[in-house]
C-alpha cells in the first residue's frame, strides 16, 4: 500500500537510502513531488520525482515503468535526461539530472511578459527538443511553463514520456481520481476529445499556448474552472495576442493563430515550421506597426570624391531631424551608413531593416552650389510616395534639410506636436559652413572605428569647436573620441587624462543642447567604466533615453550600465531597443551578445555575435566577444580558432589582448600568454590598461592567487583604465573566483558586491 504523504520523505530515505541521499523537497505539483538528492554511486546531484500515492494507487506499475523507458532513449541537449526509474516500497519514482536554474513558470511569475527575442529563443530550444522526440515517435503531451527549465541561458524540456506512461498505465482510472492527464490551459482540443489519437500537431498547439503566455502575460483561454477552460478551447474563436500587447506584429499574431487552430490539419505540421514562421514574422515589415523609416546615405554625385563627407552629413542631419518625431521609428545612422553603395533593391533593404519606408537621394556640390534630390519609397509595395529636387547653396543647406523632413512628415501623414515643430524648424547649426564641414569630416572618420580614424575624428571636432565653441554636436563627438582613445576600447592615451575631457565635453554638449540624447552616452560610460559611480551612471543613461528615445548611443549606455549593476532584464530591454533602432549594426549586435552572455544566455548570445560577424567580417570586437562566449562554455579550441586571426589587430586594444592571452593559456600556449601579461602590466603602469586585464590572463593560466592579487590592485586603480573591472560582478570568465573570500573583498571595495551574479542568481529550479 502507498504510504501517507506526510511520511513520504522518511519512507523514501528508508526505501532508497542505499542509492540516493535525499536532502530536501524542491517542489510539488498535481501528480508528483520532487526532491533534491545525491546519487551515491555517481556522486552527482539529481532530482528525484515521486508520484503521489493517490496516483500510484491507480496505475499498473509494470506498464508505467515499461512505458517510461521510451523516454530514457532520448538524447538531446534541450531534453532533461531520464537517469533511472523504479518502484520501491509502493512508491513509483524516476530520476533526472538536477538543473540549477528556474522554470519558465518561475520567470513568468516574476516578469509576466518576456521580450520577443527571449520568448522566441526559448521556443526555438523547446521546438528543437520536441522535433527530436517526434522523430522517435514520442509526443510530449504536457508542454507547459512548469516543464520548461531555464539553465545557463538555454531552455530544456522535462518530463518527456511521463504523460504517455501515465495515460497508458492508468487510463480512465487515473482521470476518475481527479488527476488530469495534461494541463487544461495548454491541452490541444484533440487531447481533450480523443487523447489516444495524438501526433506532433498536439505539441504544436501546446507550444503556441506557451508562446502566447510569454508574450501577453496570460494563457489564450481563461476560465474559473478547468472545465470552463476546456470548453472555451473547444468552442471559442482563437483570440488575437495583439489585443493584450499591441507591439506584437501581425505576422507573429498570424503564426500564433495557426498554431492554436482547433483542427490539427489547420496547424503547422511540425514544431520547426512554427519556429520558421515566427522568424519570418520578425523580419517582414508590419503594415499595422508604427511607421518606420530608413534614411539611406545620400549619394555623392560631385566631381570631387572628397565631398562625400558632405553627403554623409546631410544624411545624418535628416536622420537627426526625423528621430525627434514620436510617430515614426527611424533606423539609426550606423545602420544607414552600412548600406552605403550597397547593391540591394529597396524591398530587400526594407526586409533587412524591418522598415516600411526608405528615403534615398543624392547630393551634387560644385563650389558653394548644391543640387539635392530625394525620394520616399514604400519598400513593401515598391512604390514612390514622394520625390523632389532642390537647388541652393551651402549657406541654405539647412533650409533644404528642413523642407525634406517636412515633406516626409506630410507624405506619411504624421501630425507634429508643437515641440516637434520647433525642433524641425531649428537646425542644429546655421550659417557655420566651415565649422559644420569640420564636424562632418569628424563623423566621417568616426565610422571607421580605427585608431587612426579616431585620432582624426578628435582633430576635426577640435577644429570645429575653435570656430564655434557653442556647437553642441562637436562636443558630443569630442567626448566619444576621448572615450575611445582612453581605453574604451583603445588604449592610446592614459585614461587619467582623457576621462576628465570626456566628462567636460559631454557636460558642455548637454548644457548647450539638453535634448541631445547622444551626449548622455559618453558621460554615463565614463561614470561607469572609469569612475565606478554605478548608480549615477545608470541614472545618466536613463535620462538620455528619456530625452531622446531614438538615440542608439543613449540606449547603448542604458544596456551597459544596467548590465554592470546585474539588472539583467533591464539590460536585455536596452539591447532589444538597440537592435530595433539599428537592426544591421555589427556594433549593437556585439554589445547585445556580450550582455546576454553575462546573463548566461549563451545560445542567444552566440546567435547575436555570429550575426555581427556576418554583417561586418572585418570587425575584431565581434571576434573577441565570440571567443569569450566559447570560453565561458569551456570550448577553448573553438575560441582559439575564432580569435587567432585577429592577433595583429589587438596592438591598441588591451581588453582584446587579455582575451587573447586567456585563450592562449587555456590552449596550453603559456609562454605567449605570459608575454602578453607582461606587456599589459607595462600598459597598466602607464595608465593605459586595467589591472583586471592582467588578472584575467593569470586566471587563464590557472593561478588564482596571482589573479586575486592583480584584482586587488584593480580595485584601487583610479581611474580603472579599461572596462573589464566594471564587469567583475557579472562576467562569466571570473566565475572560478566567485566564492573566493579575496574576490568578494574586491567586489566590496568596488561597491559591486550587491550586484554579483552569485548573489542575484535565479532561484532553484521548480522540477515538479
N, C-alpha and C positions, 0 to 999 in steps of 0.2 A: 504493500500500500504506500502511496506517496506520503511524504512527511508533511506536517503543517508548515506553512510558510514562515512562521515565527522561529522555527528551529532549523531553517534551511541552511544557514551558514555553518552551524555546528555539525549538522548532518553531512554537509559537503566535506568538511575537513576530516570527518571520520571516514567517509567513503573514498575520498580521492587524495588524502593526505600523503600517501606514499608517492604520488606522481606530481601533485600540484600544491604549492604553498599558497593558500588563499589568503589575500591580505584584506581586502575591503570591497564593499559594494560600489560599483561605478554608476549604475542607473537601473531603472526599471521601466518596462513597457507593458503592453497589453498581454503578451504571451510569455515573456521571459524576463529574468533578472540577470544582469551581467556583473561579474566580479573581476577585479584585478588580481592576478595570481602570478606565481613564478613557476615556470616549467623546470622542475628539479633536474631532469635528465639533460636538458639542453641549456640550462642556466639562461633563460630569457623570460622577459615579461610577456604575459599572454592575457587575453580577455576570455574568460570562461563564461559562456552563456548557458543558463539553466532554464529549461521550460518550467512554467508554473505548474504546480501539482494538478490543478483542475484541467490543464491542457494535456499533461502526461496521461491522466486517467482515461482520456477518450481515444488515445492513439494506439495503433498497432505498432509496438516498439520495433520489431524486426523490420517491418515495412518502412518505418520512418528512417531507421539507420541505413537501410539499403538505398533508399531514395536520396538521402543527403550525400551519399558518396559520389553522386554525379557531380556535385559542386566541387568536390575535392580535386577533380581533374582539371579544373580551370586554372590557367596560369597566365596572368596578365598584370602589368604594372598598376592598373587602376582598379583591380579587384582585390578585396581583402581576402587572403587565402584561408582555406579551411585546413587547420592543422590536424584536428582529431575530433572524434565524436564517440559517443557510447552511452551506456546505461550503468548506473552504479546505485545500488540500494533503492531502486524505484525511481531514480532521477534520470531524466534524459538531458544530455548536455552536448555541446560542441565547443570547439576551441578555435580561436582566431588570434592573429598577432595583435598585440596592444598598440593602438595607434594614438600617439601623443599629439593631440590637436583638438579639434572640436568638430561637431557635426554641423551640417548645413542648417539644421534646425536651430542650433545654438546661435549661429551667426545671424540668422534671420530674427531671432528674438532680440538681439542687440541692435540691429540696423534696420530691420523691417524690409527695406528695399536695397538692392545692390545696383552698382553701376552696370551698364550694359556689357562692357568688355569683361568685367569679372564674372557676370552671370553666364555669358556665352562660353567663357573659358571653362567654367565648371561643367556646363552642358557638354562641351566637347570631350572632356575627360570621361564623363559618365557614358556618353554615347560610344566612345571607344571601347569601354568595358562591356557594354551591352552588345555591341556588334560582335565582339569576340565570343561571348556566350551564345548569342543567337546562331553563330556559325557552328556551335557544338550542339544545337538543338535545344538549348535551355533558355526559357523565358523567366525573367526575374519575378514578376507578378506583384512586387511590393516596392516599387520605386517611390521614394518619398524623402523629404529632407533628413529624417532621422537615420536613414540608411545610406546617406552620402557623407563620408568623413573627409575632412579637410586637413591635409598634412603636408607641411612644407610647401605651401602654395599650390598643391595639386589635390584633385578630388579622387576619392576611392569609394567603390561601391561595396557595401557589406551585405550579408545575409543572402548571398546567391544560393538558390535552390531550397531555401528554408520554406518559403510559402508553398512550393510544389510538394515538398516532402510532407508538410503538414496536411495539405489537401489530399494527397494520395493515402496517407496513413490514417487520417481522421475522418475525412469526408464530411457528410452531413452531421455526424455525431458531434464534431467539434463546433460547428455552427450553432447547434442546439444549446450548447453551454453558454452562448452569448459572446464567444470569441470570434471576431471577424477575421476571415482569411483575406487580408488586404486592408487598406485604409480607405474609407469612403471617399475622402476628398481627392484621391489620386487613382481610384479604380476606373478602368475603362467600362463603357456600357456593356460590352460583351462579357466582361468579367463578372458583372452583376447578374446578367441573364443566362449566360452559357459558359460557366467557368472552365468546362472541360475542353473548349474549342479555341484556345488562345494561340496567337502567333506573335511575331515581333511587333506587330502594329499595336498590340495592347501596351507594351512597354513604351512605344512612341507616345501614346496618349498620356501615360503617367509622367513621362519626361516633359511633355508640354505643360502639364499641370504644375510641375516643379518650376519651370522657367517662368510661367505666368506669375507664380507667387514671388519669385525672386525679383521680378521687375515691378510688380504692382503692390506688393505687401500683403496680398491676400489670395486665397485659392479661387479658381474660376467659379465654383459653386459653394455657397454658404447656406447652412440651414441650422435650425435649432437642435435637430437630432440627426443621427446618422441616416435614418430613413428619409428625412427631408432632403438631405444632400443627394442621396442615391436617386430619389425621384426627380430632382432637378437635372441631374446628369442625363437621365433618360428622356426628359421631356423638353426642358428649356433650351432656347437657342444658345449657341456658343457666344459668350459675352466678349466684347471688344476690350482688350487691355488698355486701349488709349483713353477709355472713359476714366481710368484711375491715374494714368500717367501720360500726359499729353505729349511728352518728348519721345515716346516710343514711335518709331517710324511706321508708316503704313505697311511697308514690306515686312517688318517684324510682326506686325499685327496679323497680316495675312498668313504668315508661316505658323503662328500660334493657332489661328482658327483652323487651319488644315490639320495640324497635329491633334486638335481636340474634336475633330469631326465625329459625329455619332457613329457612322458606319465605318468599319475598318477599311473598306475599299476606297473611301474618300480621303484617307490619311496618307502620309508618306509611307512608302513600302518599307523603308529601313530607317534606323535612327541616324545613319550618316547622311541620308537625303535631307532629313530635318536640319542637321547641322549646316549642310551646304546652303540650304535656303536661308538660314539665319546669317551666314557670312555674306551671301549675295545681297540680302536686305540691308546690311550695314554699309555696303558700298554704293548702292544705287541711290540716285537723288530722290528725295521725298517731296512730292509736289505739295503736300499739305503742311510741310515743316516750315519754320520761319525762313524768310527769303535769305539766300546765301549767294555770295559773290566772290569770284577770284579776279583780281586785277593782274593781268599778265604784264610782264615787263614791256614797256613801250620800246619799240624797235628804233634803233638809231639809224636814220637814213642820211645823216650828214656825210659830207665828203671826208671829213676828218674823223677817224675812228676814236680819237681822244674825247670826242663829245659824248661818248657813251655814258659817262658819269651823269650827264645832264638828263638823258632819257631815263636812267635809273632813278634819278632824283624826282622826276615828275611822277614816276610810278609810286615811289614811297610817299609823296605828298598826297596823292589821290587816296591811297590806302589809309593814310592817317586821317584824312577828312571823313571818309565813309565809316571808319571804325568807331567814330564818335556817335553814330546813329544806332539807337537801340533796336530798331525794327529790321536790321539786316546783320547777318553774320558774314564778316569779311575775312577771308583767309589771310594770315599774317604774311609779312613781306619776305620772310626767309623761304617759305614755300613758293611764293610767287617768283622769287629770283632763281630758284632751282629750275624753273620752266623756261628760262631764257634760251631762246633759239631751239627749244625742244621741237622735235619733228613729230608732233602728235596732233590729231584732229581735236576739235573743241569738245566733241562728245566724250572722247577718251579722257581729256583733261577734267571735264565735269565729273566723270565717274571716279577718277583718281582722287580728286579733292573733295568729293561729296558735296558739290555745289550745283545749283540750278543755273546760275548766270555767270557769264565770263565777259570781262571788259578787255579788249585789246586795242592797241593803237600804235602810232609811230610819231617820231619827232624828227624834223629836218631843221637844223640850225646852220645858218650862214651869217657869220659875224654876230650882230645883235638881233637879226631877224629870225623868227620862228614860224614854222608851219606844222601844226599838230592835227592829227586825225584820230578819231576814236569811234568805236562801235561796240554796242552792247548786244550780246548773243544769248539766246535761250539755248543752253547746251543740251537740254533734253530733247527739244524739238529741232535743234539746229536751225533756228530762225533768227533773223536780225530784228531786234526791238527798236533800235535807235542808232543813228550814225550822224557824225558831224565833222566838219573841217573848220579849223581855226587858224587865223593868221594874226601875227602880232610881233612883239619884240620881247627880249629877255626881261625888260623892265615890267611888262604887264603879264608875265607868265602866270602869276598867281590869280589874276582875273580870269584867265583861261581855265586854270585849275578849278576855280570855284564854279564856273559855268559847266564844266564836265561833271562835277559832283552833283550839281543841281539837276542836270539833265538825267542822270541815273536815278536820282530820287523821284523825278517825275515819271520816268519810264516804268519804274517799279511800283508806282502809286503809293509811295511812302508819305506819311504825314509827319512833319518835323515839329518837335517841341520848340518853345522859344529858346531854350538853351542850345539845342542842336542848330537852330537857325543862326544864332550868334557865333557858334564855333565854326560853321562852314563859311560864314561871311568874314571871319577874322583869320587871315592866313598866318601861319607861324612866323613868317618873315616877309617883309615887303620892301622893295627898293634896295636890297642889300646884295646886289649881284655878285660882287667879288667874294663877300663873306659866305654867301649861300653856295657859291661854286666850290669853295674850300670844304664846306660841310659835306657836299655831295661827294667830293673826292675822298673824304674821310670814310664815309659809309661804303663807298665803292671798294676800298681796300679792306674794310672790316669784314666783309662777307667772305674773304679768302681764308680767314681763321689760321693764318700762318704767322710765325714770329716777325718776319719782315713786313707782312701786311699790317699787323697790329702796331708796329713802330711807325709806319707811315700814317696810319689812322690817327695816332696821337699827334703827330706833327701837323696834319691838316686841321684837326679840331683846334689846336692851339693857335694856328694862323687865323682861323675863322673868328676866334674869340679876341684876337688882337684887334681885328676890325670892328667887332661889336661884342663887348663883354656881356651884354644883356640878351644874347641869343641862347635860349634855353636848350634847344636840341643839341647844340655843340657841347654844352656842359654835360648832357646825358652821355654823348658819345665819348667824351674825355673820361668820364667815370668808368665806362665799360672798358676802355683801353687800359687804364691803370689797373683795374681789377684783374684783367688777363695777364698783364705784364708782371704783376706782383705775386703770382702763384696760383691763379685760378683760370686756366691750368698751367700757364707758362711760369718759368722761374728766372726771368731775365733780370729783374730788379728786386732788391730787398723789399719785402712786404712792409717793413717798418717805415720805408719811405713812401710807398705807393698808397697804403690804406688811408692815411690822412687826406691824401689828394683825392681818392675815390669819394670819401665822405663829403669833402668840401665841394667837389663838382656836383655830386648828386643833390646835396642840400641847396646849392645855388640854383640848380635847374628847377627844383620844387618851389623855391621862393619865387622864381620868375614865371613859372607856369605850373600851378598846383594841379592842373588837370592832366598832366603828362604822366601816365602810369608807368612808362618805361623807367623814369627816374628813380622809382622806388626799388627797382630790382637790384641795382648795384649797391645802393645803401643797405638794403636788407641782407644781401650776401656778404658785404663787408662786416656788418654787425655779427653775422652768424659764423662765417668761416674764419675770420681773423680776430674777432674780439670776444667770441664766446658769450655774447649777450643774446641768448637763445630766444627769450620771450619778446624782447624788444624787436629782434629781427622778424619774428613771426608776425607781430602786430604791424610792422612796417610793410611787410609783403601783403597782408590782408588789406591794408589801406590802399595799396597800389591797385589791387584787383577791384576794389570797390569804386575807386575813382575812374578806372578805365577797364571795364570787364573784357575788352578785346585786346588787351596788351599781353602778348605772349611772354614778354620778359617779366612782367609782374607775376604771371602765373608760374613761371619758372621758379622765381623766388618763393612763391607760396608753396610749391611742391617740395622744394629743398628744405625750407625752414620747418615745415611740419614733419618731414621725414627725420630730420635731426632730433626733433623732440619726441620721436617714437609714436607720433599720431598717424598711424599707417593709413587709416581710411581717409583722413583729410588729405594726406599726401597723394593718395591714389586719385582723389577727386581733382586735385590740381593737375596731375598728369593727364587725366581724361579730358580736361578743358584744354590743355596744351595740344593734344592730338586732334581735338575738334577744330581749334584755330589754325593748326599747322599740320595737316594730315600727311604731308610729304616732306617733313623736315627731319633729316637724319639726326640733328642735334636733339630735338624734342623726343624722338623715339629712343635715343640713347639715355636721356635723362629719365624717361619713364621706365626703361628697362632696369636702370640702376636702382631706382626707388622701389620697384616691385621686387627686385632681388633682395633688398634689405628686409622686405616683409616675408621673405622665403617663398614667394610665388615664382619659383624658378622656371616653370614651364612657360608661363605667360611672359616673363622677363626675357627668356631666350627668344621667343617669337618676336618681341619688340626689337631686340638688338639685331637679330638677323634681318629684319625689315630695314633697320637703319643702314646696315651694310649693303643691302640691295640698292637703297636709294643713293648712297654715295660710297662706292667701293674704296675710295681713297681717303677715308675718314678714320684716322687712327683711334680716336676716342672710342668709337664703337667696338673696335677690336679689343681694346683694354677691358671694356665692360663685359664683352662676351667671355673673355678669359676669366674674369672674376666669377662670373656665373658658373662656369665649368669647374673652377677651383672650389667653389662653395659646395659643389656636388661631388667633389673628390675625383673629378675627371682631369687629372694632372696632364696626361699626354695630350688630351684634346685641347687644353688651354695653351700648351706649348705650340701646337700646330697653328693655332689662331694668332698668337702674339709674336711668334718668331720673325715673320716677315717685316715687322714694324720696328725692329731694334734701332735702325738708323733714324727713325722719326722721333725718338724719345730724348734727344740730346737736351732739349729745353723743357722737358716735361717730367718733373720729379715724381709725380704720382704714377705716371706710366712706367718710370724706371723701377719704382718699388714693386709694382705688379709684375713686371718682367723678372726682377730678381727673385721674388717669391715663387714664380712659376719655374724658373731655372732650378731653384733649391729643391722644390718638390719633385723635380725630374732628375735629381742626382747631380746636377751641374753646380756643385757647391762653390768651386773656386770663382766661377763667373759671378755667382750671386754675391760672394764676399767682396769682390772688386767693386760691384755696384754699390754695396752698402758703404764701403769706404768713400766712394765719390759722393754719395748722398750726405755722409757726415760732414764732408768739406762744405757742401752747399748749405747745410744747416748752420755751420759756424759763420757763414756769410749772410745768414738770414734769408736764404732763397729756397729753403725746403723745410719740412716739418720733421721733428724727431720721430713722430709716429710712422713716417715712411720707413725710417731705418728700423724701427721696432718690427714692422711688418716683415721685412726681409729676414730678420733673426728668428721670427716666429716660423717662417717658412723653412729655415734651417734647423728647426727643432729645438732652439734654445729659448725656453720660456723665461728663464731668469734674465737673460740679456734683453729680450723683448720688453719685459716689465721695467727694466732699468731705463731703457730709452723712452718708454711711455711716461715714466715719472718725469723725465726731462721735458717731454712734450706738454705735460700738464702745467709746467712752469714757464713755457715759452710764450712770450708776448711780443708781437702778435704770433699766431700759430705758424704762419708762413706757408700753409697748404691746407687742403680741405680734409685730409684723412682724419685729423684729430677730431673734427666736428662730428664725425660719424662713428666714433668708437662705440657708442651705446647700441648701435643697430647693425653695424657691419658684420656679416656672417664670417668673414675670414678671421675675426678675433674671437670667435666662439670658443676655441680651446682654452682661452684665458678667462672666460666668462665668470667662472666661480672662484677664481684665484683671489685671495684677500688683497693682494697688491693691485690687481686690476680694479677691484671695487674701490680702492683708495684713489686710484687715478680718476675714475668717473666722479667720485665725490669731490675731488679737487677741482674738476672742470664743471661742477654742478650739473653733471649729466646722469647722476646715479638714479634719479627718479624716472629717467627716460629709457633705461636699459632694457634690451629685448627680453632678457630673462625675467625681469620684474613685470613686464607688460605682456607676456605671452598669454595665449588663449587658454581657457580652462581645459581640463582634460576631456577627452572625447566621450560623447554620450553613446556608447555602443550598446544601447538597449533596443 
